[in-house]
Amino acid sequence: MTVMTAQPPLPLNPQDARPVGVAAAIVEDDAGGRVFVHGNLAYAWDGGDCAARRFAAVSLVRIKAATQLEVAEAFAVRPATVRRWEAQLAEAGVAGLLAEPKGPKRKSKLTGDTVARIHRLRAGGASYRGIATETGVSVGSVGNALVPTEDDTPHEEPCRATVSDTSLETETETETEPEVPVLADPVDRGVERVLAAFGLIGSAPPVFTGCARAPLAGLLLGLPALAATGLLQTAHTVYGELPNGFYSLDTMLCESVFRALLGEARAEGATRIDPPALGRVLGLDRAPEVKTIRRKIGLLAESGRAGDWIAAMARRHVKARPEQAAVCYVDGHVRAYQGTRKIAKTHVPRLKFPAPATVETWVADNAGDPLLVVMTEPAASLAAELRRLIPELRAVVGQGRRVLVGFDRGGWSPALFADLDAAGFDTLTWRKGATADIDEDQFTEDTHIDEHGRTHTWALADTEVECDIADGPRAGQVFQMRQISLFDAARTRQMHILTTRRDLTPAEIRYRMGSRWRQENHYRYARLHFDLDSHDTYRATDDDPTRMVPNPAKKPAYQQVEKARRALDLAHNASDAALLVAHCPQPGTSVVLTNTMINTINAGVHTAQTALDAARAAHQAIPARLPLSQVNPGQQKLDTETKLIHHAIRIAAYNTAQSLARAIVTATGYTRADDEAHTLIHTALTGSGDVIPETATNTLHIRLDPLPAPRHTAAIDELCQALNDTNTVYPATTLTLRYSIKSHRRPHTNY
């Protein structure tokens, strides 16, 4: 039997050729390139001939000598680029494969004089946006003019490469920024911790170490917005400094806000965050532990000045955003309690029944951002809290400024409306109780365009009404108000809005009243992301036993009065029916009514009237209020100071997130900002990046890692430019924050 020996095939391709699949090979050098198919020269091009090179790549795919992926890998491009070349060849022939030079298609506005002027304005402290407005160029052009280049002389390229033509090696080149070690160890602070344990130092200052890929570097994006809330400055004004220790007041507040932005607003949330990772953005070796956080917050609570702190923050907020304080919304928020303490019960709207709870009164601005919060006395009405808040609101908005105060039906009180008007405030609320509908012919269509450019149209009627004042020193008087009635054919009754503002259009009054739900959005968002209803402390104290509270026996007595009144009405109906029968005998008969017969018919009425008089007397004999010791002995109340301190931190965290989200809408070109701004900000805040301190220039560079999608990276890049214009200094240091984000690198292959 003959056996054939196996021999390797003869090499048909040049030795320096790179394989393209199993049938082709490519050779490229300075002189150009050549493609071999089964050892035969099929395509060739000279150096710089981009069209011939692209034609060879498309032809290999067309004759099925190699797949798109194999051709893309051999020609150092992406598969999508090969597909684009094929489409261009099919549409315009070889001429479609010619590369157009990239860059400006017209003469640049950055002339020598313009660049020199930009440098002078920047040296004078002007922002990028201010320079762009002054010189008539874009913000990006301002940045390009201020970036020094090694060679500004233009030069010709034989074949200008597009982004998709660049090699994979070129795409993976490192950036020119200074290199820093990945996850570098922070500076050892052991000596300072020992000194702090003996109270020998006031606090440990932030010290940053150059670190790449710091896990929570994105949190530093929130510092400019946090500085605008005034949380740190007002805390120093109200509290001064903490006692000697390792962690300063600035560090504790920044840590609390950072933790809240990560969704862990409670102190126990520190156990779910890596202490060294959070310590890197605080400039320390590690973040404080739960017991340290509670102890430091407890020191602040001992001073009892949390209310002054929140009021100072509110005044700063109004001063920085006066247009948002033109309207203030006031509403109560009920926080249910599930512990074992004996806490007063109140109606919980979300549960639909009374339960142990505490009540807070919140004040928000026109945009729904929280301004002020106070703890409400148990069983106090919204009208009573509004009257109590009048001096604090005046201190916040300033003297002489007339602000529109909006609230729901819980604050209905004509006496309160008169008090607000006398104090220089306008009222905006829904009308409460039954009232006559407005004739349909009085309704007209009114339109309002909101701050986002959206148009709202309603059928409204504008009338004047008088409200009777039944209590207080103004009892018996009437208070005249403007009524805006809303007509909706789908509803069973009309809705009426009362206000004392007469300069606003009816449509704007309707829009402002509907905007009160922004405050409800704050409750919902803060409950989900900032643990608004959590119990930040387990401390409780005995309630004031001498405090006068509503008498619970008053309600059953009043129910007896109502029951007797209904019985009297039934007796009257029965008596009228009997008298009607007696007065209307059968035809052909006569009846003589005597006093005895009438008394018998009215006997039920007399009995019911006597019962009603007795019920009223019993109801009036019961005192409306009693000392707490008689109604609910042993009642307790939760610690309010600690809760208010945490509320101040939550207010700052919420306003920080809101400011960043608004910056995405107004300062970037992100097309889906209205729907995705908050999600994008959350992704950026939890992202990683490089932290690079430069002591020579007193600068702290935050270089964020790119986000998953290129459009997200581009939006954060524009946000970084806007944040750089604020020139924010890191708390307790002289380091100016400078933000940037690494360019988004697209994948090398596309499967």
Helices and strands as residue ranges (DSSP letters): E 18-20, E 24-29, E 32-37, E 40-46, H 50-62, H 68-74, H 79-92, G 93-97, H 112-123, H 128-135, H 139-146, G 163-165, H 168-171, H 190-197, E 211-214, G 217-222, H 223-229, H 231-239, H 249-261, G 267-272, H 275-282, H 290-302, H 306-320, G 322-326, E 327-336, E 345-348, E 353-364, E 370-375, H 382-397, E 403-406, G 409-411, H 414-422, E 425-430, G 440-442, E 444-449, E 455-468, E 478-486, E 495-499, H 506-514, H 517-529, E 540-542, E 548-550, H 554-583, H 595-601, H 603-621, E 625-627, H 628-631, E 636-638, H 640-667, H 673-685, E 689-694, E 699-704, H 710-724, E 736-741
